[in-house]
Amino acid sequence: MKIGDSKSTTPVARSAARYAQFGEATGASQTRSITDTARILGIPDAELTAKVRSAIMRLMEEVEALHRELDQRRQRISYLEQLADQDALAPVANRRAFVRELVRIMAFAERYDTESSLIYFDVDGLKSMNDTYGHPAGDATLMRIADVLVGNVREVDVVGRLGGDEFAVILSQADAPTASEKAAPLVATIEAQPFD
C-alpha cells in the first residue's frame, strides 16, 4: 500500500489521529524514532523513503505543536474559570459564583429533604477605616476576614463575598441551631484577632 494510493485505508488524517492517541497513551515524545512512527501509521519498512521520513517528521512536529497548543488552551481555560468565579480581592467565591452555589444547594436540600443554612456577615466600620487609613487598609481587612471564614468552615461549605463589606457562608446540611452555633465562634474569631 502506498501513501498516495486512493485505495489506502490509512489516510494521513486518520494516521495523525492514531499517532496522537498512541502518543497520549504511551507518553511518546518528539524523540520517538521515525521507524517506530512509521510502524504505528502502518507504513511498511520498504516504503520508508527519504520523502516519507521527512513527511513523518513534519507530521510528528505538527502533532507535538498541537499537543502544546492544547495544553496551553486548557491552562488558559482553567485560569479564566477561576477568574470568573473568584472574588477580585479575596480568595472566596464572588457574588455570581456564590448565588449559583446557593441555588444548587437549595435544590439539593429540597430534593433530599435536608436543611442547609446561610450565615450573613456585614463588616462594621469599613468605610471609616477606608477614610482614615486608605483603601489598601480596608482591602487588607477584608482579606483577613475572608481568610478567617475560609479557615474555620468545612470543605463542603461555601464562603463568598457579596459586596463591598458583605460576606456570606453557606453551611451545607446544617440546620438553624447548628448555624447559630457556628456563627458566634466565627464572629468571635474575627473580633479576637486584632488587625494593625
LOMI-371246 format. One line per 8 residues: number of its first residue (from 1); their letters; for each residue x, y, z of N, C-alpha, C. Coordinates in pm, 1 decimal, always signed. Last residue first. Example, Ala and Ser with C-alpha at 12.3 -4.5 7.8 and 13.67 -1.06 7.14 Angstrom:
BEGIN
2> sa> +1285.0/-225.0/+708.0/+1367.0/-106.0/+714.0/+1290.0/+3.0/+787.0 ~ +1319.0/-569.0/+780.0/+1230.0/-450.0/+780.0/+1320.0/-330.0/+780.0
//
This chain:
BEGIN
196> dfpqaeit> -364.5/+4538.0/+6281.0/-296.8/+4668.2/+6279.3/-288.8/+4718.1/+6135.8 ~ -619.2/+4367.4/+6427.6/-558.1/+4393.8/+6297.7/-495.8/+4531.8/+6300.0 ~ -677.2/+4100.9/+6657.1/-660.4/+4244.3/+6628.3/-582.5/+4263.2/+6498.1 ~ -889.6/+3859.5/+6673.7/-762.6/+3879.2/+6606.7/-746.6/+4026.5/+6571.8 ~ -1142.3/+3850.9/+6778.5/-1031.2/+3819.1/+6868.0/-894.8/+3841.3/+6804.1 ~ -1320.6/+3894.8/+6571.7/-1301.1/+4001.1/+6670.3/-1176.8/+3976.6/+6755.2 ~ -1304.2/+3643.7/+6443.2/-1270.2/+3768.4/+6371.4/-1238.9/+3879.3/+6469.3 ~ -1394.2/+3479.9/+6649.1/-1259.2/+3460.6/+6594.0/-1214.4/+3584.2/+6518.4
188> avlpaake> -1655.3/+3572.9/+6684.0/-1558.8/+3585.2/+6793.7/-1415.8/+3570.4/+6742.8 ~ -1767.6/+3497.3/+6439.3/-1760.5/+3639.8/+6475.7/-1656.0/+3661.0/+6584.8 ~ -1741.3/+3219.1/+6471.9/-1678.1/+3287.5/+6358.0/-1662.1/+3436.7/+6387.4 ~ -1893.6/+3163.3/+6701.6/-1747.6/+3148.9/+6706.7/-1675.4/+3216.2/+6589.0 ~ -2155.0/+3232.6/+6588.7/-2098.1/+3303.1/+6703.6/-1946.7/+3284.8/+6713.4 ~ -2198.4/+3046.7/+6376.8/-2184.5/+3190.0/+6350.1/-2114.9/+3263.6/+6465.0 ~ -2235.7/+2794.5/+6488.0/-2116.4/+2819.2/+6406.2/-2092.0/+2968.6/+6388.7 ~ -2475.4/+2810.9/+6621.5/-2357.6/+2767.6/+6696.5/-2229.1/+2796.9/+6619.6
180> satpadaq> -2636.8/+2878.3/+6406.2/-2616.5/+2975.6/+6515.5/-2493.0/+2941.3/+6597.2 ~ -2623.1/+2639.1/+6261.7/-2572.3/+2762.9/+6201.7/-2546.3/+2868.9/+6308.5 ~ -2750.0/+2468.4/+6440.2/-2609.1/+2443.8/+6406.2/-2546.5/+2569.1/+6346.6 ~ -3009.0/+2578.2/+6436.7/-2929.5/+2579.5/+6560.2/-2780.2/+2557.0/+6534.7 ~ -3074.1/+2536.5/+6152.5/-3061.3/+2670.0/+6211.0/-2983.3/+2670.9/+6343.0 ~ -2869.8/+2267.2/+6011.8/-2995.5/+2331.6/+6049.4/-2967.9/+2465.5/+6118.7 ~ -2682.7/+2182.3/+5731.6/-2677.1/+2229.6/+5870.4/-2808.1/+2301.4/+5901.6 ~ -2607.4/+2118.9/+5464.6/-2667.0/+2020.1/+5553.9/-2650.0/+2056.8/+5701.2
172> slivafed> -2365.0/+2371.7/+5433.0/-2436.4/+2261.4/+5369.3/-2481.6/+2160.1/+5474.3 ~ -2373.5/+2689.0/+5487.1/-2341.6/+2569.6/+5564.4/-2427.2/+2455.6/+5510.6 ~ -2240.8/+2952.7/+5320.0/-2344.2/+2850.4/+5307.8/-2295.3/+2729.4/+5385.4 ~ -2176.3/+3275.2/+5422.7/-2128.1/+3137.4/+5427.4/-2249.2/+3045.6/+5414.9 ~ -2086.5/+3601.8/+5310.4/-2187.0/+3502.5/+5347.3/-2122.5/+3365.2/+5343.6 ~ -2013.8/+3952.0/+5347.5/-1973.5/+3812.9/+5325.2/-2089.9/+3722.6/+5362.0 ~ -1969.2/+4284.3/+5259.3/-2065.8/+4180.0/+5292.2/-2011.8/+4042.2/+5252.7 ~ -1853.0/+4515.9/+5174.2/-1817.2/+4466.7/+5307.6/-1910.4/+4355.4/+5354.0
164> gglrgvvd> -1921.2/+4503.4/+4882.1/-1806.7/+4571.7/+4941.8/-1763.8/+4514.6/+5075.6 ~ -2058.8/+4173.3/+4836.1/-2045.6/+4314.5/+4801.1/-1926.8/+4372.4/+4873.4 ~ -2026.7/+3907.0/+4888.8/-2143.7/+3950.1/+4813.4/-2134.3/+4094.2/+4766.9 ~ -1803.6/+3654.7/+4891.6/-1812.7/+3799.0/+4917.5/-1921.1/+3852.8/+4827.2 ~ -1844.3/+3330.2/+5042.6/-1848.5/+3424.5/+4931.1/-1851.0/+3567.8/+4978.6 ~ -1787.6/+2993.7/+5106.1/-1770.1/+3130.2/+5154.4/-1769.0/+3222.4/+5033.1 ~ -1948.8/+2693.1/+5161.0/-1910.0/+2790.3/+5059.0/-1903.7/+2928.4/+5122.0 ~ -1861.7/+2363.6/+5278.5/-1926.6/+2492.8/+5294.1/-1870.4/+2590.9/+5191.9
156> vervngvl> -1699.0/+2146.1/+5249.7/-1824.2/+2145.5/+5174.5/-1900.3/+2277.1/+5185.6 ~ -1489.1/+2194.2/+5426.6/-1461.8/+2194.0/+5282.7/-1590.1/+2205.8/+5201.6 ~ -1607.7/+2407.3/+5697.8/-1576.6/+2279.1/+5635.5/-1548.8/+2295.9/+5486.3 ~ -1439.8/+2697.3/+5835.8/-1558.3/+2624.2/+5790.9/-1513.3/+2495.4/+5722.8 ~ -1215.9/+2847.7/+5891.3/-1294.5/+2797.1/+6003.0/-1428.1/+2734.5/+5962.3 ~ -1087.1/+2954.3/+5673.6/-1011.2/+2865.8/+5761.6/-1092.3/+2801.6/+5872.0 ~ -1277.9/+3124.6/+5565.3/-1239.1/+3004.6/+5490.8/-1169.3/+2904.2/+5582.6 ~ -1280.7/+3323.9/+5769.4/-1400.8/+3248.1/+5735.5/-1365.6/+3117.6/+5664.7
148> vdairmlt> -1016.2/+3416.7/+5765.3/-1072.3/+3359.7/+5889.0/-1194.0/+3273.6/+5856.0 ~ -999.8/+3514.4/+5501.4/-912.1/+3405.2/+5545.4/-966.0/+3337.2/+5671.3 ~ -1188.0/+3723.5/+5515.3/-1210.3/+3610.1/+5423.6/-1125.6/+3490.4/+5464.9 ~ -1054.2/+3889.0/+5696.1/-1184.6/+3832.3/+5732.4/-1215.5/+3711.1/+5644.3 ~ -830.7/+3954.8/+5540.8/-813.5/+3883.0/+5667.4/-943.2/+3817.4/+5711.0 ~ -951.5/+4092.9/+5329.7/-879.0/+3969.0/+5302.4/-859.0/+3886.8/+5429.3 ~ -1052.8/+4313.9/+5467.4/-1145.2/+4221.2/+5401.0/-1076.9/+4087.9/+5370.8 ~ -809.9/+4431.7/+5547.4/-906.8/+4386.6/+5647.6/-1003.1/+4285.0/+5587.3
140> adgaphgy> -701.5/+4500.2/+5302.2/-630.1/+4402.5/+5386.2/-722.9/+4346.8/+5493.6 ~ -887.6/+4693.0/+5222.7/-873.4/+4569.3/+5145.3/-804.5/+4460.9/+5227.6 ~ -836.0/+4890.8/+5413.9/-968.1/+4827.1/+5408.2/-963.0/+4695.3/+5332.5 ~ -575.2/+4953.8/+5340.1/-601.0/+4900.9/+5474.8/-736.9/+4831.4/+5478.7 ~ -615.5/+5052.6/+5078.1/-534.4/+4931.4/+5099.4/-555.5/+4869.4/+5237.3 ~ -775.1/+5287.2/+5127.8/-836.6/+5164.1/+5076.3/-747.7/+5040.2/+5087.8 ~ -701.9/+5458.2/+5439.1/-689.6/+5434.2/+5296.1/-746.9/+5299.8/+5255.7 ~ -748.8/+5530.5/+5698.6/-620.8/+5465.8/+5667.7/-598.7/+5437.2/+5519.2
132> tdnmsklg> -997.6/+5674.6/+5694.1/-888.0/+5709.5/+5785.0/-753.2/+5656.5/+5737.6 ~ -1161.3/+5560.4/+5497.4/-1143.3/+5706.2/+5500.8/-1022.2/+5745.9/+5583.8 ~ -1148.0/+5288.8/+5564.6/-1101.2/+5334.0/+5433.8/-1072.3/+5483.1/+5433.7 ~ -1263.7/+5306.9/+5819.3/-1126.9/+5258.5/+5805.7/-1067.9/+5301.3/+5671.1 ~ -1518.7/+5393.9/+5754.9/-1432.5/+5483.9/+5833.2/-1286.8/+5438.2/+5826.7 ~ -1603.7/+5165.4/+5613.5/-1595.7/+5294.9/+5546.8/-1504.9/+5389.7/+5623.0 ~ -1606.2/+4964.0/+5807.6/-1509.9/+4955.9/+5697.9/-1494.5/+5090.7/+5627.4 ~ -1784.1/+4940.2/+6022.9/-1674.4/+5036.8/+6031.2/-1575.6/+5033.2/+5916.3
124> dvdfyils> -1866.8/+4593.5/+6009.5/-1892.0/+4728.5/+6060.9/-1765.8/+4813.4/+6053.8 ~ -1955.9/+4373.6/+5761.6/-1841.3/+4424.9/+5837.7/-1869.8/+4568.8/+5878.2 ~ -2192.0/+4139.1/+5781.0/-2175.7/+4276.2/+5732.7/-2067.8/+4338.6/+5820.4 ~ -2264.4/+3809.7/+5692.5/-2175.9/+3898.1/+5769.0/-2170.7/+4034.8/+5702.6 ~ -2485.2/+3538.7/+5722.6/-2455.8/+3664.4/+5654.3/-2371.4/+3752.7/+5746.3 ~ -2523.4/+3200.8/+5659.0/-2480.3/+3299.7/+5759.1/-2435.8/+3423.9/+5682.3 ~ -2761.0/+2960.2/+5587.7/-2684.4/+3072.5/+5533.1/-2650.3/+3168.2/+5646.5 ~ -2798.7/+2602.7/+5575.1/-2813.8/+2734.7/+5636.4/-2723.2/+2836.4/+5569.8
116> setdyrea> -3009.0/+2324.1/+5501.1/-2882.1/+2394.8/+5488.0/-2906.0/+2535.2/+5540.3 ~ -3167.5/+2009.3/+5546.3/-3157.2/+2151.9/+5576.2/-3016.3/+2201.2/+5546.6 ~ -3334.4/+1788.7/+5314.4/-3234.0/+1818.8/+5415.7/-3232.9/+1969.3/+5439.7 ~ -3476.5/+1658.9/+5104.2/-3540.7/+1696.1/+5229.4/-3438.5/+1711.0/+5342.7 ~ -3369.9/+1631.9/+4857.8/-3340.3/+1525.6/+4954.3/-3394.3/+1556.0/+5093.9 ~ -3470.3/+1860.0/+4723.3/-3484.6/+1726.0/+4665.0/-3468.2/+1615.3/+4768.7 ~ -3398.2/+2072.5/+4889.7/-3538.9/+2045.3/+4860.6/-3558.4/+1903.0/+4810.6 ~ -3120.1/+2053.4/+4887.4/-3191.7/+2044.5/+5014.6/-3339.2/+2012.3/+4992.9
108> famirvle> -3070.3/+2092.2/+4612.6/-3030.9/+1967.3/+4677.9/-3110.0/+1947.1/+4806.4 ~ -3161.2/+2354.6/+4582.8/-3225.0/+2246.8/+4506.5/-3193.3/+2110.9/+4568.7 ~ -2978.8/+2482.6/+4752.0/-3122.2/+2489.0/+4782.0/-3198.0/+2377.9/+4708.5 ~ -2742.5/+2431.5/+4616.1/-2761.5/+2371.0/+4748.8/-2908.1/+2376.7/+4790.2 ~ -2787.4/+2584.4/+4381.5/-2760.2/+2440.6/+4373.2/-2788.3/+2372.2/+4507.1 ~ -2815.4/+2840.7/+4486.5/-2927.4/+2779.5/+4413.4/-2908.8/+2628.2/+4406.7 ~ -2556.4/+2870.2/+4592.5/-2673.7/+2878.6/+4680.6/-2794.9/+2812.7/+4614.5 ~ -2398.7/+2861.1/+4364.6/-2387.1/+2754.4/+4464.0/-2506.6/+2752.5/+4558.7
100> rvfarrna> -2487.7/+3102.9/+4244.6/-2501.4/+2975.8/+4172.9/-2494.4/+2857.9/+4270.7 ~ -2407.3/+3283.6/+4440.3/-2550.6/+3267.5/+4414.0/-2575.2/+3136.0/+4338.5 ~ -2128.1/+3253.5/+4414.0/-2194.9/+3223.1/+4540.9/-2343.6/+3198.1/+4518.8 ~ -2076.4/+3342.0/+4156.0/-2048.4/+3201.6/+4189.6/-2121.0/+3161.7/+4318.5 ~ -2157.6/+3613.1/+4189.6/-2217.2/+3528.4/+4087.0/-2199.2/+3380.4/+4121.1 ~ -1986.9/+3709.3/+4398.1/-2132.8/+3707.0/+4413.8/-2198.4/+3609.9/+4315.7 ~ -1703.6/+3483.3/+4427.8/-1764.7/+3612.8/+4405.0/-1916.4/+3599.4/+4412.3 ~ -1552.6/+3286.3/+4684.9/-1641.2/+3296.0/+4569.3/-1692.6/+3438.7/+4553.6
92> vpaladqd> -1221.7/+3393.4/+4786.0/-1352.3/+3333.7/+4811.5/-1436.8/+3348.6/+4685.4 ~ -973.6/+3541.6/+4836.9/-980.5/+3407.0/+4779.2/-1108.6/+3332.0/+4816.9 ~ -1049.0/+3886.6/+4748.2/-1024.9/+3779.3/+4846.7/-1039.7/+3642.0/+4781.0 ~ -1077.0/+4042.1/+4507.1/-991.2/+4081.0/+4618.6/-951.9/+3963.4/+4707.7 ~ -1247.5/+3930.6/+4321.5/-1128.6/+4000.6/+4272.8/-1030.0/+4033.7/+4384.3 ~ -1364.4/+3599.4/+4381.2/-1369.8/+3741.8/+4410.7/-1239.0/+3808.3/+4369.2 ~ -1399.5/+3359.4/+4122.4/-1333.3/+3406.2/+4244.2/-1346.1/+3556.4/+4258.2 ~ -1512.3/+3292.2/+3877.4/-1580.1/+3251.4/+4000.0/-1520.4/+3309.1/+4127.8
84> alqelysi> -1349.0/+3386.0/+3674.1/-1493.2/+3409.6/+3663.7/-1565.2/+3380.6/+3794.2 ~ -1097.4/+3291.4/+3743.8/-1124.3/+3435.5/+3748.6/-1274.4/+3464.7/+3749.2 ~ -1137.0/+3018.0/+3692.4/-1109.1/+3063.0/+3828.8/-1138.5/+3211.6/+3842.5 ~ -1172.5/+3026.7/+3418.3/-1280.5/+2976.5/+3502.7/-1261.4/+3020.8/+3647.0 ~ -919.3/+3119.4/+3343.2/-1035.9/+3205.0/+3320.6/-1155.7/+3158.9/+3402.5 ~ -762.1/+2894.5/+3412.8/-736.1/+3025.5/+3473.9/-858.1/+3116.4/+3460.7 ~ -872.3/+2702.2/+3242.1/-875.3/+2681.8/+3386.6/-856.2/+2814.2/+3461.0 ~ -806.5/+2816.7/+2995.4/-947.3/+2798.1/+3032.2/-961.5/+2780.2/+3182.6
76> rqrrqdle> -526.4/+2801.8/+3009.3/-592.1/+2931.5/+2999.1/-739.1/+2921.7/+3040.7 ~ -487.1/+2526.3/+3011.7/-441.4/+2607.6/+3125.3/-511.2/+2742.2/+3125.8 ~ -592.6/+2463.4/+2758.3/-653.3/+2407.6/+2880.1/-614.2/+2488.4/+3003.6 ~ -412.8/+2599.2/+2593.5/-554.7/+2638.1/+2594.9/-623.9/+2586.0/+2720.4 ~ -177.7/+2456.7/+2646.0/-184.5/+2600.0/+2676.8/-328.9/+2646.7/+2685.5 ~ -252.7/+2204.7/+2546.6/-217.6/+2221.2/+2688.0/-226.7/+2367.6/+2730.5 ~ -284.4/+2271.8/+2274.4/-397.7/+2222.1/+2351.6/-372.8/+2237.1/+2502.0 ~ -19.8/+2339.2/+2208.9/-126.0/+2439.7/+2198.8/-248.1/+2398.7/+2280.9
68> rhlaevee> +104.4/+2089.7/+2245.3/+145.9/+2206.7/+2324.7/+36.8/+2313.8/+2324.9 ~ -32.3/+1937.0/+2050.9/-38.1/+1899.0/+2193.2/-0.4/+2017.5/+2281.9 ~ +47.2/+2073.0/+1819.0/-94.1/+2071.3/+1856.8/-112.1/+2033.0/+2003.3 ~ +319.3/+2011.3/+1821.2/+277.2/+2151.5/+1832.0/+130.2/+2160.5/+1873.1 ~ +301.2/+1735.1/+1782.0/+358.8/+1786.4/+1906.8/+319.6/+1932.2/+1928.9 ~ +193.6/+1735.2/+1523.5/+118.3/+1674.2/+1633.7/+170.2/+1726.9/+1768.0 ~ +404.5/+1857.0/+1386.8/+272.7/+1920.2/+1391.7/+189.0/+1865.1/+1506.8 ~ +606.6/+1666.5/+1423.3/+624.9/+1803.1/+1474.2/+491.3/+1875.5/+1485.5
60> mlrmiasr> +495.9/+1448.3/+1288.6/+524.4/+1438.8/+1432.0/+540.3/+1576.7/+1494.0 ~ +490.1/+1556.5/+1028.5/+366.9/+1517.3/+1095.0/+385.9/+1508.9/+1246.5 ~ +762.1/+1582.6/+979.1/+677.7/+1702.8/+982.7/+546.1/+1674.1/+1056.0 ~ +828.0/+1308.9/+987.5/+889.3/+1402.1/+1082.8/+806.4/+1530.5/+1094.9 ~ +682.3/+1214.4/+769.9/+651.4/+1164.8/+904.5/+708.1/+1260.1/+1009.7 ~ +814.8/+1349.4/+563.3/+672.5/+1375.0/+587.5/+632.2/+1330.8/+728.1 ~ +1069.1/+1233.2/+585.8/+1053.5/+1377.5/+604.1/+908.2/+1412.0/+635.3 ~ +1005.4/+967.7/+523.2/+1063.8/+1001.4/+654.8/+1044.9/+1149.9/+684.9
52> vkatlead> +920.1/+1006.1/+261.8/+825.2/+957.0/+361.5/+875.5/+988.3/+501.6 ~ +1158.8/+1087.5/+145.8/+1042.7/+1177.6/+143.4/+940.3/+1135.2/+249.2 ~ +1317.3/+860.2/+187.9/+1357.9/+987.5/+248.1/+1240.4/+1085.6/+253.4 ~ +1093.4/+580.6/+246.4/+1190.7/+656.7/+168.5/+1224.2/+785.5/+241.4 ~ +961.6/+325.3/+335.8/+1015.5/+431.1/+421.4/+1128.5/+504.7/+349.2 ~ +863.4/+101.5/+217.8/+817.2/+230.2/+164.8/+871.8/+349.5/+243.2 ~ +965.6/-109.6/+363.6/+1007.4/-95.9/+224.7/+967.8/+39.6/+166.0 ~ +831.6/-103.0/+607.5/+970.3/-56.8/+601.8/+1015.8/-30.5/+458.7
44> piglirat> +489.9/+14.9/+569.4/+592.2/-90.1/+568.6/+731.9/-31.5/+555.1 ~ +293.5/+196.4/+787.3/+376.6/+210.1/+667.7/+484.3/+102.1/+671.5 ~ +129.5/+229.6/+1007.4/+103.3/+119.7/+916.0/+182.5/+126.8/+786.7 ~ +184.6/+403.8/+1204.4/+99.7/+451.8/+1096.3/+68.3/+343.4/+994.6 ~ +360.8/+250.0/+1351.8/+233.7/+288.4/+1412.9/+135.6/+332.2/+1305.5 ~ +571.6/+243.2/+1171.8/+502.1/+118.0/+1205.9/+364.7/+148.3/+1267.6 ~ +649.0/+509.0/+1176.9/+601.2/+450.9/+1051.9/+525.1/+321.5/+1078.9 ~ +736.5/+525.2/+1441.5/+619.4/+601.9/+1399.8/+561.1/+544.9/+1271.9
36> dtisrtqs> +965.1/+366.7/+1427.3/+855.4/+326.8/+1515.3/+726.6/+397.0/+1474.2 ~ +1110.9/+525.2/+1244.5/+1076.3/+386.6/+1212.2/+960.5/+338.7/+1298.0 ~ +1153.9/+761.4/+1380.4/+1067.9/+762.9/+1262.2/+1024.0/+622.0/+1226.4 ~ +1144.3/+744.2/+1738.0/+1210.2/+722.6/+1609.1/+1110.0/+720.0/+1495.5 ~ +1069.3/+1006.4/+1955.9/+1032.6/+874.3/+1904.9/+1091.3/+858.2/+1765.7 ~ +1109.2/+1261.2/+2041.8/+1229.2/+1179.8/+2020.5/+1198.8/+1039.3/+1968.3 ~ +870.8/+1378.3/+2101.4/+927.9/+1406.5/+1970.4/+1049.9/+1321.0/+1941.2 ~ +712.4/+1110.4/+2282.9/+756.4/+1247.6/+2264.4/+817.5/+1261.4/+2126.7
28> agtaegfq> +452.3/+920.9/+2439.9/+552.7/+936.3/+2333.7/+587.7/+1083.0/+2318.8 ~ +283.1/+825.2/+2633.8/+373.5/+933.4/+2670.9/+481.3/+954.7/+2566.6 ~ +96.6/+643.0/+2557.2/+227.5/+591.7/+2597.7/+323.5/+700.9/+2641.8 ~ -137.1/+783.3/+2498.9/-145.6/+660.7/+2578.3/-9.8/+617.1/+2631.3 ~ -56.1/+995.8/+2340.5/-119.0/+1023.0/+2469.4/-115.1/+899.7/+2558.6 ~ +46.1/+855.7/+2120.8/+132.8/+943.7/+2199.0/+75.6/+973.8/+2335.0 ~ -182.9/+729.7/+2025.9/-72.8/+648.1/+2075.6/+18.3/+731.8/+2164.2 ~ -326.4/+957.6/+1948.8/-378.9/+870.0/+2053.3/-269.4/+783.6/+2112.5
20> ayraasra> -152.0/+1052.3/+1749.1/-180.2/+1136.5/+1865.8/-234.2/+1051.7/+1980.3 ~ -164.6/+839.5/+1568.3/-37.1/+872.7/+1632.2/-60.6/+954.5/+1758.1 ~ -431.6/+855.2/+1496.6/-383.4/+735.1/+1564.7/-251.7/+762.3/+1635.0 ~ -428.4/+1107.4/+1372.7/-511.1/+1086.6/+1492.3/-465.1/+963.8/+1569.1 ~ -260.2/+1052.2/+1159.3/-220.5/+1153.0/+1258.0/-300.2/+1135.0/+1386.7 ~ -416.9/+865.9/+1026.2/-287.1/+826.3/+1079.8/-241.1/+924.1/+1187.6 ~ -627.1/+1021.0/+946.4/-653.1/+913.5/+1041.7/-523.4/+866.4/+1104.9 ~ -487.1/+1192.6/+770.2/-560.0/+1246.9/+886.3/-585.3/+1139.6/+990.4
12> vpttsksd> -383.0/+1017.9/+578.2/-291.5/+1092.4/+665.4/-364.3/+1145.2/+788.7 ~ -554.6/+700.0/+563.6/-532.3/+838.3/+522.2/-447.3/+911.0/+624.3 ~ -539.3/+396.8/+518.4/-476.2/+474.2/+624.4/-450.1/+616.7/+577.0 ~ -619.6/+251.6/+311.5/-710.4/+251.1/+426.9/-652.6/+330.9/+542.7 ~ -593.8/+352.4/-25.0/-529.3/+337.2/+105.0/-633.0/+341.8/+216.7 ~ -675.5/+399.6/-273.3/-740.4/+286.0/-206.2/-684.5/+264.8/-65.8 ~ -514.2/+595.3/-366.3/-650.2/+634.1/-332.1/-724.8/+522.8/-260.7 ~ -185.9/+633.0/-251.9/-282.1/+542.6/-312.9/-423.2/+578.0/-268.2
4> gikm> +13.3/+765.0/-121.6/-70.2/+840.6/-213.0/-179.1/+758.4/-277.7 ~ +133.3/+556.5/+22.2/+67.8/+665.6/+93.4/-26.5/+742.6/+3.1 ~ +59.9/+221.1/-84.3/+137.8/+344.3/-93.4/+59.4/+457.4/-28.3 ~ +84.7/-116.1/+0.0/+0.0/+0.0/+0.0/+89.4/+122.5/+0.0
//
